[in-house]
Amino acid sequence: MPPAKKRARTYDPAKTRAAVLAQFENVRAAVRELTPEQLAGATRLGDWTVRELAGHLAMAVEAVSRGLDKDEPAGPRLALLDWPFATAPRAGEVDDDVHALAAAEPDLDALYERTLARFGERLPGARDGRLLVTRVGVMTLADYLVTRTVELVVHTDDLNAAVPGLDVPYDRQALAACTRLLADALAAKAPGASTEVRVPPYAVVQCVAGPRHTRGTPPNVVETDPLTWIRLATGRVEWKAALDDAKVSASGERADLGVLLPLMR
């Protein structure tokens, strides 16, 4: 069953633009220091190496410039809250493109420099409501940039997991936008107000059908930190494992989110 329609929260376009750039700069600084042995290492993303993961991070940003290169489409427009549920069917296409990019672009530093230059040239003159063609449909530039925070934050976490000792920082605004979009996606997938999901300091949503809470402490509460939530929402960590490791607290008979997760992979 497709997720129920739910009004998306608003994001400050200027902050989102800055967040995408800041997080990509964080990744670039880390990737340029990786050794050939580290770049050849495995990741938790199937057969992708660290080099291929790094290439995918550049692809995520280049997709904005590529969309702006094309004529503006007429629509119809894909809503921001539909994006998390629209990516899975394109996974094979993404995988093919990542392998092809890794073979064609052995110099990651040059790839990142070119990606940043194009982003810096194309973005300033583009209006927030400008429509562009993306891999999953037509979106506004402002909405698509919010999805880029998800791509960058999730795959920064993959990069940190793949390289022992690596600690690529997370831009606060990028982490916030990623957390909020994935929290809102849960509320869209399981509409209701019986369970409160808290991801301090960035998001609180109500979800899951059942008796509506109106006063005092909600009877069903889930709470976790932003990175654990992002890992749960994207299938990097399973619900039971997070509970067993005390990475998430859940109280109440409707606080089991295991059947609803992950939201995207």
C-alpha positions in Angstrom: 0.0 0.0 0.0 1.4 3.4 -0.9 2.1 5.9 1.9 -0.8 8.2 2.8 -0.5 11.8 1.6 0.8 14.1 4.2 1.8 17.7 4.0 5.5 18.1 4.1 7.1 20.5 6.4 8.9 23.5 5.0 12.7 23.9 4.7 14.7 27.1 4.4 16.0 26.8 0.9 19.1 29.0 1.6 20.0 26.8 4.6 19.5 23.6 2.5 21.7 24.9 -0.3 24.5 25.7 2.3 24.0 22.4 4.0 24.5 20.4 0.8 27.6 22.3 -0.1 29.0 22.0 3.5 28.5 18.3 3.7 30.0 17.6 0.3 33.0 19.7 1.3 33.3 17.6 4.5 33.3 14.4 2.4 35.8 15.9 -0.1 38.3 16.7 2.6 38.1 13.2 3.9 38.2 11.4 0.5 41.3 13.2 -0.7 43.2 11.8 2.3 42.3 8.2 1.7 45.1 5.8 0.6 44.7 3.5 -2.4 44.4 0.6 0.0 41.5 2.3 1.8 39.8 3.2 -1.4 39.9 -0.4 -2.5 38.3 -1.5 0.8 34.8 -3.0 1.1 31.7 -1.2 2.2 28.4 -2.4 3.6 26.7 -1.6 0.3 26.9 -4.8 -1.6 30.0 -5.0 -3.9 30.8 -1.3 -3.7 34.3 -0.4 -2.8 35.1 2.8 -0.9 36.1 4.3 -4.2 32.7 3.5 -5.7 31.0 4.9 -2.6 33.0 8.1 -2.9 32.0 8.3 -6.6 28.3 7.9 -5.7 28.6 10.8 -3.2 29.8 13.0 -6.1 27.0 11.7 -8.3 24.4 12.8 -5.7 25.6 16.4 -6.0 26.2 16.3 -9.8 22.6 15.2 -10.2 21.5 18.7 -9.3 23.8 20.4 -11.9 22.7 17.8 -14.5 19.1 18.6 -13.8 19.7 22.3 -14.1 21.5 21.7 -17.5 18.2 20.5 -19.0 15.2 22.5 -20.1 12.6 23.0 -17.3 10.0 20.2 -17.6 6.3 20.8 -17.3 5.6 18.2 -14.6 3.8 16.4 -13.0 5.8 17.1 -9.8 6.9 14.4 -7.4 6.1 15.6 -3.8 9.0 15.6 -1.3 7.4 13.0 0.9 7.0 10.6 -2.0 10.7 10.6 -2.7 11.9 8.2 0.0 9.4 5.6 -1.4 10.4 6.1 -5.0 14.1 5.3 -4.9 14.1 1.5 -4.5 13.0 0.7 -8.1 16.0 2.6 -9.4 18.6 0.8 -7.3 19.9 -1.3 -10.2 20.2 1.7 -12.4 22.2 3.5 -9.7 24.4 0.5 -9.2 25.3 0.4 -12.9 26.0 4.1 -13.0 28.3 3.9 -9.9 30.4 1.1 -11.4 30.6 3.0 -14.7 31.7 6.2 -13.0 34.4 4.5 -11.0 35.8 3.0 -14.2 35.7 6.3 -16.1 36.9 8.6 -13.2 40.0 7.2 -11.5 41.0 10.6 -10.2 38.5 11.3 -7.4 40.0 14.6 -6.5 39.5 15.9 -10.0 35.9 14.5 -10.0 35.1 16.3 -6.8 36.7 19.5 -7.9 34.7 19.5 -11.1 31.5 18.6 -9.3 31.9 21.5 -6.9 32.7 23.9 -9.7 29.6 22.9 -11.6 27.4 23.1 -8.5 28.8 26.5 -7.7 28.2 27.8 -11.2 24.7 26.4 -11.8 23.0 26.8 -8.4 23.2 30.6 -7.6 21.0 31.7 -10.5 18.4 28.9 -10.2 15.1 29.7 -8.4 14.0 27.5 -5.6 10.7 26.5 -7.4 12.5 25.6 -10.6 11.4 22.2 -11.8 14.1 19.7 -12.8 14.1 16.1 -14.0 15.5 13.7 -11.4 16.0 9.9 -11.5 12.7 9.3 -9.9 10.6 12.1 -11.4 10.2 15.9 -11.7 10.9 17.8 -8.5 11.4 21.4 -7.5 15.0 22.4 -6.9 14.3 23.2 -3.3 12.8 19.8 -2.6 15.5 18.0 -4.6 18.2 19.7 -2.5 16.5 18.3 0.7 16.8 14.8 -0.8 20.5 15.5 -1.4 21.0 16.0 2.4 19.7 12.4 2.8 22.0 11.0 0.2 25.0 12.9 1.6 24.4 12.1 5.3 23.4 8.5 4.8 26.5 7.8 2.6 28.8 9.8 4.8 27.8 7.3 7.5 28.5 4.5 5.1 31.9 6.0 4.5 32.7 6.3 8.2 31.6 2.7 8.7 33.8 1.4 5.9 37.1 3.1 6.8 38.4 2.4 10.4 39.3 5.6 12.2 37.6 7.8 9.6 35.3 10.4 11.2 33.8 12.6 8.5 31.8 15.3 10.4 28.1 15.9 9.7 27.0 19.4 8.9 24.3 20.2 11.5 21.7 21.5 9.0 22.3 18.6 6.6 21.8 16.1 9.5 18.7 18.0 10.6 17.1 18.0 7.2 17.9 14.3 6.7 16.5 13.4 10.1 13.3 15.4 9.6 12.5 14.1 6.1 12.9 10.4 7.2 10.8 11.0 10.3 8.1 12.6 8.2 8.2 9.7 5.8 7.5 7.4 8.7 4.4 9.5 9.6 3.3 9.4 6.0 3.7 5.6 5.8 1.9 4.9 9.1 -0.6 7.8 9.6 -2.1 8.2 13.0 -1.4 9.8 16.4 -1.1 6.9 18.8 2.7 6.8 18.8 5.2 9.7 19.3 8.6 9.3 17.7 11.2 11.6 19.1 14.6 12.2 17.5 16.1 15.1 19.5 17.0 17.7 18.8 15.6 17.6 15.3 12.3 15.9 14.9 9.1 14.8 16.7 6.4 13.1 14.8 3.2 11.3 15.6 2.2 8.2 13.7 0.5 4.7 13.8 -3.3 4.3 13.9 -4.9 3.9 17.2 -6.3 6.0 20.1 -5.2 9.6 19.8 -3.2 11.1 22.6 -4.2 14.5 23.7 -2.8 15.3 27.2 0.2 14.4 29.3 2.9 11.8 28.4 1.9 9.8 25.3 1.3 6.1 26.0 3.5 5.0 23.1 6.9 6.7 22.8 9.9 5.9 20.7 13.1 7.9 21.2 16.6 7.7 19.6 19.4 9.8 18.3 19.6 11.2 14.8 22.2 8.8 13.4 20.5 5.7 14.9 17.2 6.9 13.4 18.8 7.4 10.0 20.3 3.9 10.1 17.0 2.4 11.1 15.1 4.3 8.4 17.6 3.2 5.7 18.1 -0.4 6.7 21.6 0.0 8.1 20.5 -1.2 11.5 17.6 -3.5 12.3 15.0 -2.5 14.9 15.6 -5.4 17.2 19.4 -4.9 17.2 18.9 -1.2 18.0 16.7 -2.1 21.0 19.1 -4.8 22.2 22.0 -2.3 22.0 20.0 0.3 23.9 20.3 2.7 20.9 16.5 3.2 20.9 13.9 3.2 23.7 10.3 2.1 23.0 7.5 2.0 25.4 3.8 1.1 24.8 2.0 -1.5 22.8 2.1 0.5 19.6 5.8 1.5 19.9 7.2 -1.4 17.9 8.3 0.1 14.6 10.0 -3.1 13.4 7.3 -3.8 10.8 7.5 -0.3 9.4 11.2 -0.1 8.9 13.3 0.4 6.9 11.6 3.2 4.9 14.2 3.1 2.1 17.4 1.3 1.3 
